[in-house]
Each structure stands twice: as structure tokens, then as C-alpha cells.
Amino acid sequence: MKTYSYFHLKSNIIENFKLYEEKFLYSLFMSLLKNTSFRKWGIIAVSFIIVSAILWNTYDFIQKFKIEERRKMEIIAGAYGRFNDNSNLNADVTLESEIVYGNHNIPMIVTDEQNNITQHHFLDAKKTNDSNYVFKQLALMKKENQPLIVGYRNNSKQYIYYRDSDLLNKLKYYPLALIFILFLFASVIFLFFKSNKSAEQNKLWTGMAKETAHQIGTPLSSLLGWVEILRLEKTDKTLVDEIEKDIHRLNTIAERFSKIGSIPTLTKQNIVSSTEKAYNYLKSRSSKQVAFSFKSSNETIHTALNIQLYSWVIENLIKNAIDAMGGKGKIAVEISKTSQGAKIIISDNGKGIPKNLHHTIFTPGFTTKKRGWGLGLSLAKRIVEDYHKGRIFVLKSDPNKGTTFCILLKEN
């Protein structure tokens, strides 16, 4: 009874251990599958193994094909020797003749012991009249394959040189073509996933922006009510007006966020007054150590604008200029009329931007600040070029001398 219990217990322990082991391996395998990094590297590893196997098999096939061609040429060389020996004795050399002259795919040249060309087969018929062409082909054949020696009864020798057939040469390029196709395929997949990821990120940012605008709306309504109460309480009018300005400012920000991801409505606006309004707002709230200047060739220049989004661009550029100067320097805004619309120039005397970064600064996420998201200039570029069909670029920038941005907008 004790012996039965012992073996029964031992059997249960082994079964439970196997079950536990199977569950552990299954859970480990599933966790690895869920791991994005493991999946990515796993796919890369499997792809690499498959490509390596294909390339190796192709190489092996080409080498075997080359050996078969060598064997075929050895048969031709043997038949060639018997044909030449027996033809002088009036023997039946029909089979040898068919073997020698039946070669229609492997170019070959026959030479004597003094390296004089006696025969050639399967070369370009149009070029064989040119002796230079034949000698060049002979030089190529000497480099490509070892010659076959044909001995005769009179102890004379001839040498058969040959090069790989066109089919074999084409097969040699097959691995390169395969790699190129796989590279294109991988590039298409990469671009597809990248565009999908960018689209998902854009949707996420758009949703967050709209949700932020929605959340800001509630306290804004409450603040407007408190402003009215302050007026009824006869609080200092200047103080109330300043609070109201900031509330309107928050309302403008909420409107900007709500327009992200949507096609904005453009209307005919005076770009001079729209730019000056955004300019004055930042000027009144900036350090006194920053000298501002505003200049326009005309009082009225009409362009197609969405004022909320356009003012966002101006504010971003001026804020970046203030940061580049370390809160101390000169900022100049200049507007002029062009044949197609308007040109807005914003310049500062800050630390400047290296020439190799003039295009990179508009890339989302790129920033030179210790604390920054790198979204300001990329957002400005999208507003100007995608929404307003204009252009924004670095007009000039010198290290430690300053930067000048240029915005071009169309009238219609």
C-alpha cells in the first residue's frame, strides 16, 4: 500500500510538473508575441534567414550550373579531338561532328600551341569580322575559365577557351535583382507603416487638441460671469479690462485648438492690422529689454486669412525670437505688398540658426531648447503652407547675429 501511494504520488508530481512546464512555456511564448520589440526583431531575423537561404541556394545552383557547363565543354573537347584525328583517316565522325557543332549557347575559341586562333563558335556574328573583337573575347575567356587541352596523335595540341553562357551570366545577376526587389518591398512596407503611424499620431493630437478646446470652454464661461460680477461690484475698470483681455485671449487659444485637423475658413482680411494686433499683444507682455519695431509699406494689404491661426504663427515666431535672444535684444516686423499678396519679415538679433538646420527646424519634434516640444515652427509651417497655401522659410541667419523669417501669402 505504501509502495503504491509513493509511485502514485510520484506520478502526480511528474504530471503536475509537466503541466506547469507546458503552461510556463505557453505563457512565455504568448508574452513574447505580445512584445512589440520581440515581434519586430523576430520578423527581421526570419526575413534575414529566408533571404540568406534564397541567396545561398541561388549561389549553389549557379556553381552546379557552371560545373555542368564545364562537363559539357569537356565532352565537346573530347569529340573535337576525335573529330580532327579520325577525319584524316576517313572514319565516321558524324557523332563527333554533331557534338562539336551542336553547341549553340557556350561561346568558345580554339587556338593552337602558338596562341593563334583557328576556330570560334557562338560569338556575335556581326562582330567576328573584326579581329580585335575576337581577341578581346579570347582575353575574357582566359580570365574566366581554365582552357581545355585537346591532344592529337601527332603530339600537337590545341586549346579550347570558353566563357559562361548568357543564361549563366543572367543567373549571376539574379541574387542582386532579388535583393533589389526585397529592398523595394521592405521600403514600401516601411513607408506604409510609417504613414499609418503618422496618421494615428495626427488623429491623436487632433483629438487631444479638440478635447482641450472643449475643456477650456467651461471655465471660460464661468470667468466671463465673474468679470460681470466684478463690474457690478465697481472694481477698478483697468484691472477688469486686463482680465477680460486675457479671457478673450484664452478664448482665442481655444478656437485655435478647435480648428486643428479641420479645414479652416479663409476670408479677405487686412494682414497689416491682423499682424499688428498679434504683435502688440506680445509686445505689451514682454520684457522691457526687448526693443520692438513694426513697419508696413501700406496701411491696408488684403490677403485670404484665418485670423486665429495666422496670429498663432506670428506669436510663435516672435516668442522663438525672444527665446533666441535670451529675453534681451531687437525684434523687427516688416510687411510689404507683393504682386501676388503680402510678404511678412520677422527678424531678431539672437544666436542664429546654422545653415544645415534651416529646413530641419520645421520638422515636428525638432528643438534646440532644453524645454521644448519642437511643435511651434512645424505648426507654423502647416498653417502657412497647408492651410493658407503660402510659404514660410528662413530668409537668412548668421551665428550670433540673428535670424530672419519670411512669410509669403497670396491675395486670394
VOPAGU-2260 file (C-alpha; in pm, 1 decimal, decimal comma):
REM VOPAGU-2260
SITE   aa  ch    i         X         Y         Z
SITE  MET   A    0       0,0       0,0       0,0
SITE  LYS   A    1     280,1     238,4      85,9
SITE  THR   A    2     464,0     149,4    -235,0
SITE  TYR   A    3     151,4     220,1    -445,3
SITE  SER   A    4      97,2     552,2    -271,2
SITE  TYR   A    5     458,8     650,1    -326,9
SITE  PHE   A    6     451,9     575,7    -701,1
SITE  HIS   A    7     106,4     728,2    -732,7
SITE  LEU   A    8     232,5    1046,5    -563,8
SITE  LYS   A    9     546,2    1047,9    -776,7
SITE  SER   A   10     337,0    1010,5   -1093,4
SITE  ASN   A   11     112,3    1301,9    -989,5
SITE  ILE   A   12     415,0    1521,5    -918,4
SITE  ILE   A   13     563,7    1444,3   -1260,3
SITE  GLU   A   14     230,9    1511,0   -1435,8
SITE  ASN   A   15     179,9    1836,4   -1246,0
SITE  PHE   A   16     537,0    1943,1   -1324,2
SITE  LYS   A   17     487,2    1873,0   -1695,8
SITE  LEU   A   18     158,5    2062,8   -1691,5
SITE  TYR   A   19     325,9    2354,3   -1513,8
SITE  GLU   A   20     614,4    2343,0   -1762,0
SITE  GLU   A   21     375,2    2348,5   -2058,7
SITE  LYS   A   22     179,1    2640,1   -1910,6
SITE  PHE   A   23     501,3    2829,0   -1838,5
SITE  LEU   A   24     633,9    2779,3   -2192,1
SITE  TYR   A   25     296,2    2876,0   -2339,9
SITE  SER   A   26     273,8    3192,5   -2126,7
SITE  LEU   A   27     635,5    3279,3   -2213,1
SITE  PHE   A   28     565,9    3231,7   -2584,3
SITE  MET   A   29     248,3    3443,3   -2569,2
SITE  SER   A   30     422,2    3719,5   -2373,1
SITE  LEU   A   31     698,6    3727,1   -2634,6
SITE  LEU   A   32     438,8    3750,0   -2911,8
SITE  LYS   A   33     273,3    4042,9   -2734,9
SITE  ASN   A   34     609,1    4215,0   -2700,7
SITE  THR   A   35     626,7    4462,6   -2993,3
SITE  SER   A   36    1005,5    4478,3   -2987,2
SITE  PHE   A   37    1033,7    4096,6   -2994,8
SITE  ARG   A   38     788,2    4074,2   -3284,1
SITE  LYS   A   39     977,1    4337,7   -3480,8
SITE  TRP   A   40    1318,5    4178,3   -3431,8
SITE  GLY   A   41    1168,5    3835,0   -3483,7
SITE  ILE   A   42    1029,2    3936,0   -3822,9
SITE  ILE   A   43    1364,3    4092,1   -3916,4
SITE  ALA   A   44    1551,4    3775,9   -3810,2
SITE  VAL   A   45    1315,7    3544,6   -4002,3
SITE  SER   A   46    1336,4    3770,2   -4310,7
SITE  PHE   A   47    1715,6    3768,3   -4289,1
SITE  ILE   A   48    1721,8    3387,1   -4262,8
SITE  ILE   A   49    1486,0    3350,0   -4561,2
SITE  VAL   A   50    1687,1    3591,9   -4776,8
SITE  SER   A   51    2014,3    3423,1   -4676,4
SITE  ALA   A   52    1870,1    3080,0   -4763,9
SITE  ILE   A   53    1749,6    3202,4   -5104,1
SITE  LEU   A   54    2085,1    3364,0   -5182,0
SITE  TRP   A   55    2279,3    3056,0   -5072,6
SITE  ASN   A   56    2060,5    2821,7   -5279,0
SITE  THR   A   57    2095,9    3053,5   -5577,6
SITE  TYR   A   58    2473,8    3060,5   -5537,9
SITE  ASP   A   59    2483,2    2681,2   -5503,5
SITE  PHE   A   60    2264,8    2640,7   -5812,9
SITE  ILE   A   61    2491,0    2874,4   -6015,2
SITE  GLN   A   62    2802,1    2679,8   -5911,7
SITE  LYS   A   63    2641,3    2348,5   -6009,5
SITE  PHE   A   64    2529,0    2500,4   -6339,3
SITE  LYS   A   65    2885,4    2619,5   -6400,4
SITE  ILE   A   66    3020,4    2267,1   -6330,0
SITE  GLU   A   67    2766,7    2121,8   -6575,5
SITE  GLU   A   68    2882,6    2365,1   -6842,8
SITE  ARG   A   69    3241,7    2260,2   -6773,6
SITE  ARG   A   70    3146,8    1893,9   -6818,9
SITE  LYS   A   71    2968,5    1978,1   -7140,5
SITE  MET   A   72    3278,1    2156,5   -7269,1
SITE  GLU   A   73    3494,0    1856,9   -7172,1
SITE  ILE   A   74    3267,7    1633,9   -7383,0
SITE  ILE   A   75    3292,0    1884,3   -7669,5
SITE  ALA   A   76    3672,9    1893,7   -7632,7
SITE  GLY   A   77    3692,8    1512,2   -7646,7
SITE  ALA   A   78    3467,3    1499,1   -7950,9
SITE  TYR   A   79    3667,8    1778,7   -8112,1
SITE  GLY   A   80    3994,0    1580,8   -8072,1
SITE  ARG   A   81    3847,1    1258,0   -8213,1
SITE  PHE   A   82    3683,8    1451,2   -8497,0
SITE  ASN   A   83    4012,3    1605,1   -8606,3
SITE  ASP   A   84    4206,2    1274,8   -8572,0
SITE  ASN   A   85    3953,1    1050,0   -8743,7
SITE  SER   A   86    3859,3    1292,2   -9021,9
SITE  ASN   A   87    4203,3    1246,8   -9168,8
SITE  LEU   A   88    4150,8     865,3   -9178,2
SITE  ASN   A   89    3807,9     894,3   -9349,5
SITE  ALA   A   90    3636,0     740,3   -9043,9
SITE  ASP   A   91    3271,1     801,8   -8947,4
SITE  VAL   A   92    3280,0    1115,1   -8733,7
SITE  THR   A   93    2912,5    1204,9   -8759,9
SITE  LEU   A   94    2851,7    1185,1   -8384,1
SITE  GLU   A   95    3163,2    1388,3   -8302,0
SITE  SER   A   96    3062,2    1646,9   -8561,2
SITE  GLU   A   97    2715,3    1679,4   -8412,8
SITE  ILE   A   98    2862,1    1724,1   -8064,1
SITE  VAL   A   99    3114,4    1987,0   -8172,8
SITE  TYR   A  100    2882,6    2189,3   -8393,3
SITE  GLY   A  101    2575,4    2129,7   -8178,8
SITE  ASN   A  102    2698,5    2378,4   -7920,3
SITE  HIS   A  103    2482,1    2688,6   -7963,4
SITE  ASN   A  104    2492,1    2854,2   -7621,3
SITE  ILE   A  105    2851,6    2849,1   -7490,7
SITE  PRO   A  106    3088,6    3088,9   -7675,7
SITE  MET   A  107    3424,2    2920,2   -7746,0
SITE  ILE   A  108    3753,9    2990,0   -7925,7
SITE  VAL   A  109    4009,9    2730,8   -8037,1
SITE  THR   A  110    4380,3    2818,5   -8051,7
SITE  ASP   A  111    4696,0    2630,2   -8146,3
SITE  GLU   A  112    5010,2    2596,3   -7939,1
SITE  GLN   A  113    5133,4    2933,5   -8066,3
SITE  ASN   A  114    4811,7    3101,4   -7941,1
SITE  ASN   A  115    4684,0    3154,9   -8296,2
SITE  ILE   A  116    4304,7    3145,8   -8325,9
SITE  THR   A  117    4198,2    2857,4   -8551,2
SITE  GLN   A  118    3822,7    2849,0   -8488,5
SITE  HIS   A  119    3549,9    3022,7   -8290,1
SITE  HIS   A  120    3187,7    2936,6   -8224,4
SITE  PHE   A  121    2879,5    3115,1   -8094,9
SITE  LEU   A  122    3023,1    3468,1   -8094,9
SITE  ASP   A  123    2843,6    3774,6   -8224,3
SITE  ALA   A  124    2828,5    3707,0   -8599,7
SITE  LYS   A  125    2821,9    4076,3   -8685,7
SITE  LYS   A  126    3146,2    4145,2   -8496,2
SITE  THR   A  127    3353,1    3836,1   -8575,4
SITE  ASN   A  128    3496,8    4002,2   -8888,0
SITE  ASP   A  129    3677,4    4239,6   -8652,5
SITE  SER   A  130    3990,9    4061,6   -8526,9
SITE  ASN   A  131    4013,6    4296,3   -8227,7
SITE  TYR   A  132    3670,5    4180,0   -8110,4
SITE  VAL   A  133    3774,6    3811,7   -8128,4
SITE  PHE   A  134    4099,8    3875,7   -7941,0
SITE  LYS   A  135    3913,6    4068,4   -7671,5
SITE  GLN   A  136    3674,4    3775,9   -7632,8
SITE  LEU   A  137    3973,1    3542,4   -7605,2
SITE  ALA   A  138    4123,9    3757,6   -7328,5
SITE  LEU   A  139    3793,6    3747,5   -7139,1
SITE  MET   A  140    3771,4    3369,8   -7174,0
SITE  LYS   A  141    4126,5    3326,0   -7040,3
SITE  LYS   A  142    4030,9    3520,8   -6728,8
SITE  GLU   A  143    3700,4    3343,0   -6678,6
SITE  ASN   A  144    3776,1    2972,1   -6719,7
SITE  GLN   A  145    4071,9    2735,0   -6745,7
SITE  PRO   A  146    4124,6    2616,1   -7106,3
SITE  LEU   A  147    4059,3    2258,5   -7218,2
SITE  ILE   A  148    4357,1    2089,1   -7384,0
SITE  VAL   A  149    4298,1    1876,0   -7691,7
SITE  GLY   A  150    4584,3    1633,9   -7779,1
SITE  TYR   A  151    4636,9    1468,8   -8117,7
SITE  ARG   A  152    4820,5    1160,3   -8244,0
SITE  ASN   A  153    5096,3    1374,4   -8392,4
SITE  ASN   A  154    5158,7    1509,2   -8040,9
SITE  SER   A  155    5028,7    1854,1   -8134,5
SITE  LYS   A  156    4791,5    2033,4   -7902,6
SITE  GLN   A  157    4506,4    2278,4   -7929,2
SITE  TYR   A  158    4337,6    2480,6   -7656,0
SITE  ILE   A  159    3966,5    2541,1   -7621,4
SITE  TYR   A  160    3876,0    2857,8   -7435,7
SITE  TYR   A  161    3519,2    2936,9   -7340,4
SITE  ARG   A  162    3315,4    3171,6   -7130,1
SITE  ASP   A  163    2994,6    3125,3   -6937,5
SITE  SER   A  164    2674,2    3108,4   -7135,2
SITE  ASP   A  165    2435,3    3402,5   -7145,9
SITE  LEU   A  166    2191,4    3206,7   -6930,4
SITE  LEU   A  167    2453,6    3156,8   -6658,8
SITE  ASN   A  168    2553,2    3523,3   -6673,4
SITE  LYS   A  169    2190,4    3623,5   -6628,1
SITE  LEU   A  170    2158,8    3388,1   -6332,7
SITE  LYS   A  171    2458,1    3558,1   -6166,9
SITE  TYR   A  172    2261,7    3883,0   -6152,8
SITE  TYR   A  173    1952,5    3712,9   -6014,6
SITE  PRO   A  174    2058,6    3749,4   -5645,4
SITE  LEU   A  175    2119,8    4123,0   -5698,4
SITE  ALA   A  176    1778,7    4159,2   -5860,9
SITE  LEU   A  177    1625,2    3962,6   -5574,0
SITE  ILE   A  178    1793,5    4184,2   -5312,7
SITE  PHE   A  179    1677,9    4495,7   -5500,4
SITE  ILE   A  180    1318,2    4368,5   -5513,6
SITE  LEU   A  181    1326,2    4277,0   -5144,3
SITE  PHE   A  182    1468,6    4621,0   -5064,2
SITE  LEU   A  183    1187,0    4789,8   -5257,3
SITE  PHE   A  184     930,6    4566,2   -5089,2
SITE  ALA   A  185    1073,7    4643,9   -4743,7
SITE  SER   A  186    1078,2    5016,6   -4826,3
SITE  VAL   A  187     712,3    5009,6   -4930,5
SITE  ILE   A  188     616,7    4826,0   -4609,9
SITE  PHE   A  189     823,1    5068,4   -4400,2
SITE  LEU   A  190     665,6    5373,6   -4564,7
SITE  PHE   A  191     319,3    5218,6   -4528,9
SITE  PHE   A  192     361,4    5155,7   -4155,4
SITE  LYS   A  193     525,9    5494,8   -4108,5
SITE  SER   A  194     236,7    5674,0   -4281,6
SITE  ASN   A  195     -12,0    5471,4   -4076,3
SITE  LYS   A  196     171,5    5560,5   -3757,7
SITE  SER   A  197     184,7    5928,8   -3857,5
SITE  ALA   A  198    -187,3    5921,2   -3937,5
SITE  GLU   A  199    -263,0    5766,1   -3598,5
SITE  GLN   A  200     -46,0    6024,4   -3422,4
SITE  ASN   A  201    -216,2    6306,0   -3614,6
SITE  LYS   A  202    -555,9    6172,1   -3511,8
SITE  LEU   A  203    -440,3    6150,2   -3151,5
SITE  TRP   A  204    -304,3    6506,6   -3148,8
SITE  THR   A  205    -614,9    6636,0   -3324,7
SITE  GLY   A  206    -839,7    6462,6   -3072,6
SITE  MET   A  207    -636,6    6595,9   -2779,1
SITE  ALA   A  208    -644,0    6949,1   -2924,3
SITE  LYS   A  209   -1020,3    6943,6   -2973,8
SITE  GLU   A  210   -1073,5    6794,4   -2628,0
SITE  THR   A  211    -851,5    7067,1   -2477,4
SITE  ALA   A  212   -1057,8    7334,5   -2654,2
SITE  HIS   A  213   -1374,2    7174,4   -2522,9
SITE  GLN   A  214   -1242,1    7157,0   -2164,0
SITE  ILE   A  215   -1124,4    7519,7   -2171,6
SITE  GLY   A  216   -1471,0    7633,7   -2278,8
SITE  THR   A  217   -1634,9    7555,1   -1943,5
SITE  PRO   A  218   -1410,0    7765,4   -1713,7
SITE  LEU   A  219   -1409,2    8044,6   -1974,5
SITE  SER   A  220   -1784,9    8082,3   -1947,2
SITE  SER   A  221   -1751,8    8094,9   -1570,3
SITE  LEU   A  222   -1474,9    8356,6   -1587,9
SITE  LEU   A  223   -1686,2    8580,0   -1809,4
SITE  GLY   A  224   -1956,8    8563,1   -1544,5
SITE  TRP   A  225   -1707,0    8660,9   -1275,2
SITE  VAL   A  226   -1593,8    8959,2   -1484,9
SITE  GLU   A  227   -1951,3    9084,6   -1497,4
SITE  ILE   A  228   -1976,8    9044,9   -1120,4
SITE  LEU   A  229   -1655,0    9246,0   -1077,1
SITE  ARG   A  230   -1804,4    9521,8   -1292,9
SITE  LEU   A  231   -2121,3    9525,9   -1081,8
SITE  GLU   A  232   -1903,9    9548,5    -771,2
SITE  LYS   A  233   -1741,4    9855,7    -932,4
SITE  THR   A  234   -1391,9    9704,2    -922,9
SITE  ASP   A  235   -1110,0    9904,3   -1079,7
SITE  LYS   A  236   -1203,6    9927,1   -1450,9
SITE  THR   A  237    -842,4    9895,7   -1570,7
SITE  LEU   A  238    -799,2    9574,0   -1375,7
SITE  VAL   A  239   -1125,0    9429,0   -1507,5
SITE  ASP   A  240   -1035,8    9523,4   -1865,7
SITE  GLU   A  241    -699,9    9346,5   -1839,1
SITE  ILE   A  242    -866,0    9035,1   -1700,5
SITE  GLU   A  243   -1117,5    9047,3   -1983,6
SITE  LYS   A  244    -836,5    9072,8   -2239,2
SITE  ASP   A  245    -677,7    8758,9   -2100,5
SITE  ILE   A  246   -1012,8    8580,8   -2107,0
SITE  HIS   A  247   -1054,5    8673,9   -2472,3
SITE  ARG   A  248    -700,8    8551,7   -2523,9
SITE  LEU   A  249    -791,1    8213,6   -2372,9
SITE  ASN   A  250   -1097,0    8205,9   -2594,7
SITE  THR   A  251    -875,8    8266,0   -2898,9
SITE  ILE   A  252    -647,4    7980,8   -2791,6
SITE  ALA   A  253    -948,6    7750,3   -2752,5
SITE  GLU   A  254   -1065,2    7843,3   -3102,7
SITE  ARG   A  255    -720,7    7767,3   -3241,3
SITE  PHE   A  256    -714,4    7424,5   -3081,8
SITE  SER   A  257   -1065,4    7350,5   -3207,0
SITE  LYS   A  258    -956,7    7424,2   -3566,5
SITE  ILE   A  259    -666,7    7173,6   -3564,8
SITE  GLY   A  260    -741,0    6888,0   -3802,0
SITE  SER   A  261   -1019,8    7079,3   -3975,5
SITE  ILE   A  262   -1005,2    7280,6   -4296,7
SITE  PRO   A  263   -1015,9    7644,2   -4178,9
SITE  THR   A  264   -1229,3    7908,7   -4343,6
SITE  LEU   A  265   -1025,9    8181,8   -4512,3
SITE  THR   A  266   -1173,9    8528,8   -4555,1
SITE  LYS   A  267   -1045,7    8853,4   -4704,4
SITE  GLN   A  268    -863,8    9032,1   -4422,3
SITE  ASN   A  269    -624,4    9321,7   -4373,5
SITE  ILE   A  270    -299,9    9143,1   -4292,6
SITE  VAL   A  271    -140,7    9463,9   -4158,2
SITE  SER   A  272    -392,8    9509,1   -3877,3
SITE  SER   A  273    -406,6    9131,5   -3809,0
SITE  THR   A  274     -28,0    9112,4   -3774,6
SITE  GLU   A  275     -10,5    9430,4   -3565,8
SITE  LYS   A  276    -271,9    9301,1   -3323,6
SITE  ALA   A  277     -72,2    8981,6   -3250,9
SITE  TYR   A  278     247,0    9192,4   -3238,6
SITE  ASN   A  279     102,7    9438,5   -2985,8
SITE  TYR   A  280     -27,0    9160,9   -2761,3
SITE  LEU   A  281     320,3    9010,4   -2721,0
SITE  LYS   A  282     491,0    9348,4   -2704,2
SITE  SER   A  283     280,5    9453,7   -2404,0
SITE  ARG   A  284     360,2    9129,4   -2222,5
SITE  SER   A  285     731,9    9103,9   -2298,4
SITE  SER   A  286    1037,7    9230,0   -2115,8
SITE  LYS   A  287    1126,7    9597,4   -2149,1
SITE  GLN   A  288    1473,1    9483,1   -2252,4
SITE  VAL   A  289    1331,0    9374,0   -2588,1
SITE  ALA   A  290    1306,7    9657,2   -2840,0
SITE  PHE   A  291    1013,8    9605,5   -3079,6
SITE  SER   A  292     964,0    9776,6   -3415,5
SITE  PHE   A  293     675,3    9746,6   -3663,2
SITE  LYS   A  294     675,7    9874,6   -4019,3
SITE  SER   A  295     443,5    9838,7   -4317,9
SITE  SER   A  296     460,4    9978,6   -4670,8
SITE  ASN   A  297      80,0   10010,3   -4681,1
SITE  GLU   A  298    -186,7   10059,0   -4416,2
SITE  THR   A  299    -409,9    9804,2   -4588,1
SITE  ILE   A  300    -296,3    9485,5   -4763,5
SITE  HIS   A  301    -568,1    9227,8   -4819,9
SITE  THR   A  302    -499,7    8854,2   -4820,4
SITE  ALA   A  303    -702,4    8538,0   -4762,4
SITE  LEU   A  304    -664,7    8467,0   -4389,7
SITE  ASN   A  305    -788,5    8273,8   -4095,7
SITE  ILE   A  306    -704,9    8531,4   -3827,7
SITE  GLN   A  307    -691,9    8292,6   -3529,7
SITE  LEU   A  308    -445,2    8056,3   -3697,9
SITE  TYR   A  309    -238,8    8330,2   -3862,8
SITE  SER   A  310    -190,7    8517,4   -3533,6
SITE  TRP   A  311     -70,4    8187,8   -3384,9
SITE  VAL   A  312     210,7    8182,4   -3644,8
SITE  ILE   A  313     317,7    8540,8   -3566,6
SITE  GLU   A  314     315,6    8474,7   -3193,4
SITE  ASN   A  315     523,7    8156,7   -3233,1
SITE  LEU   A  316     785,8    8336,8   -3441,7
SITE  ILE   A  317     809,8    8631,1   -3201,7
SITE  LYS   A  318     828,2    8403,1   -2896,6
SITE  ASN   A  319    1105,7    8199,9   -3062,3
SITE  ALA   A  320    1289,4    8524,3   -3138,1
SITE  ILE   A  321    1265,2    8633,7   -2771,8
SITE  ASP   A  322    1397,2    8294,0   -2658,7
SITE  ALA   A  323    1682,5    8310,1   -2912,1
SITE  MET   A  324    1788,1    8648,5   -2773,5
SITE  GLY   A  325    1766,8    8533,3   -2414,6
SITE  GLY   A  326    1496,5    8791,7   -2340,6
SITE  LYS   A  327    1713,5    9085,8   -2448,0
SITE  GLY   A  328    1757,8    9232,9   -2797,1
SITE  LYS   A  329    1571,2    9368,7   -3100,4
SITE  ILE   A  330    1273,7    9228,5   -3291,1
SITE  ALA   A  331    1154,9    9385,6   -3614,9
SITE  VAL   A  332     834,8    9305,4   -3804,8
SITE  GLU   A  333     802,9    9441,1   -4158,0
SITE  ILE   A  334     516,2    9397,3   -4404,6
SITE  SER   A  335     521,3    9482,5   -4772,5
SITE  LYS   A  336     287,8    9428,5   -5067,0
SITE  THR   A  337     388,2    9189,4   -5346,7
SITE  SER   A  338     241,9    9117,8   -5690,0
SITE  GLN   A  339      64,0    8810,9   -5550,0
SITE  GLY   A  340     -19,9    8922,7   -5196,7
SITE  ALA   A  341     195,5    9011,1   -4897,0
SITE  LYS   A  342     541,5    8946,9   -4754,6
SITE  ILE   A  343     597,1    8944,0   -4378,8
SITE  ILE   A  344     952,7    8965,1   -4245,3
SITE  ILE   A  345    1029,3    8887,9   -3878,5
SITE  SER   A  346    1390,7    8934,6   -3770,0
SITE  ASP   A  347    1587,7    8927,1   -3444,3
SITE  ASN   A  348    1949,0    8966,3   -3333,7
SITE  GLY   A  349    1965,8    8639,0   -3138,8
SITE  LYS   A  350    2206,3    8345,6   -3157,1
SITE  GLY   A  351    2105,4    8247,4   -3512,4
SITE  ILE   A  352    2045,3    7910,3   -3676,7
SITE  PRO   A  353    2316,9    7700,6   -3850,0
SITE  LYS   A  354    2263,1    7677,9   -4224,9
SITE  ASN   A  355    2233,7    7297,9   -4220,3
SITE  LEU   A  356    1930,5    7328,3   -3988,0
SITE  HIS   A  357    1730,7    7580,7   -4194,3
SITE  HIS   A  358    1494,0    7308,0   -4319,9
SITE  THR   A  359    1518,9    7077,4   -4018,4
SITE  ILE   A  360    1375,2    7334,2   -3775,4
SITE  PHE   A  361    1031,3    7288,4   -3933,5
SITE  THR   A  362    1033,3    6914,0   -3860,8
SITE  PRO   A  363     788,1    6810,5   -3583,0
SITE  GLY   A  364     974,2    6732,1   -3261,5
SITE  PHE   A  365    1294,5    6914,8   -3355,8
SITE  THR   A  366    1403,9    7172,5   -3097,7
SITE  THR   A  367    1724,1    7330,4   -2971,9
SITE  LYS   A  368    1567,0    7429,8   -2640,7
SITE  LYS   A  369    1619,6    7232,8   -2321,5
SITE  ARG   A  370    1247,9    7258,0   -2252,8
SITE  GLY   A  371    1050,7    7239,6   -2571,7
SITE  TRP   A  372     827,5    7009,2   -2773,6
SITE  GLY   A  373     950,4    7123,9   -3115,4
SITE  LEU   A  374     596,5    7191,2   -3237,1
SITE  GLY   A  375     589,1    7570,7   -3279,8
SITE  LEU   A  376     765,8    7604,8   -3615,0
SITE  SER   A  377     621,8    7281,2   -3756,9
SITE  LEU   A  378     274,9    7409,1   -3667,5
SITE  ALA   A  379     355,8    7747,9   -3823,8
SITE  LYS   A  380     466,8    7577,1   -4144,4
SITE  ARG   A  381     149,3    7369,9   -4157,9
SITE  ILE   A  382     -73,6    7674,3   -4100,9
SITE  VAL   A  383     103,5    7885,6   -4364,2
SITE  GLU   A  384     166,1    7624,1   -4633,9
SITE  ASP   A  385    -115,3    7369,1   -4590,7
SITE  TYR   A  386    -398,4    7594,2   -4479,7
SITE  HIS   A  387    -307,7    7927,3   -4644,5
SITE  LYS   A  388    -115,7    7786,7   -4946,6
SITE  GLY   A  389     169,7    8027,2   -4877,1
SITE  ARG   A  390     538,0    7983,5   -4791,2
SITE  ILE   A  391     746,6    8018,7   -4477,1
SITE  PHE   A  392    1123,6    7985,2   -4470,8
SITE  VAL   A  393    1445,1    8115,0   -4317,9
SITE  LEU   A  394    1544,6    8414,1   -4530,7
SITE  LYS   A  395    1885,3    8445,8   -4365,2
SITE  SER   A  396    2056,7    8354,2   -4040,9
SITE  ASP   A  397    2407,8    8415,7   -3913,5
SITE  PRO   A  398    2556,3    8269,3   -3593,7
SITE  ASN   A  399    2539,7    8520,8   -3308,2
SITE  LYS   A  400    2393,0    8784,5   -3542,6
SITE  GLY   A  401    2029,5    8685,3   -3569,7
SITE  THR   A  402    1765,0    8518,3   -3782,5
SITE  THR   A  403    1514,4    8646,5   -4036,7
SITE  PHE   A  404    1197,8    8452,6   -4120,4
SITE  CYS   A  405     991,9    8528,5   -4429,8
SITE  ILE   A  406     621,5    8454,8   -4484,8
SITE  LEU   A  407     463,5    8486,6   -4828,8
SITE  LEU   A  408      83,1    8489,1   -4855,3
SITE  LYS   A  409    -144,9    8516,2   -5154,0
SITE  GLU   A  410    -414,8    8774,6   -5200,4
SITE  ASN   A  411    -681,5    8518,3   -5293,7
